[in-house]
Amino acid sequence: MERAVFVPDLDRLPPEEGSDRLYLGSEFCAWRLPDERGLREALEAAGRRGMAFSLVTPFLDEPALAPVLALARALPDDPVIEVIANDLGLSEELRASGWGGTLVAGRLLTRQRRGP
């Protein structure tokens, strides 16, 4: 079983180790996503802790698609890196561009309720 920590921003990253994956981002608000510098810092922090990395993205309107797509494309082309997409446009653009990470359908696309 994978142990993970989900934080909306890097300032809330717990100092201790013990998790296998870092989920960073927001499922519901594009304004709460990190910028590219924050994304690099999060990747480095996850790497120092030996954690895999996932970027959680929200449903996007047309103006928000380009910056979030640029953010996702700034991630390494590594199958261990995930983008949790809650928008079909983002997932189609990432697939069409040949991005090498793992694309995961988010809860908004799979109609999951929050919690178990």
Sequence and secondary structure as in RCSB ss.txt:
>XXXX:A:sequence
MERAVFVPDLDRLPPEEGSDRLYLGSEFCAWRLPDERGLREALEAAGRRGMAFSLVTPFLDEPALAPVLALARAL
PDDPVIEVIANDLGLSEELRASGWGGTLVAGRLLTRQRRGP
>XXXX:A:secstr
   EEEESSGGG  SS   SEEEEE SS GGGS  HHHHHHHHHHHHHTT EEEEE     HHHHHHHHHHHHTS
 S TT EEEE  HHHHHHHHHHT  SEEEE HHHHT  S  
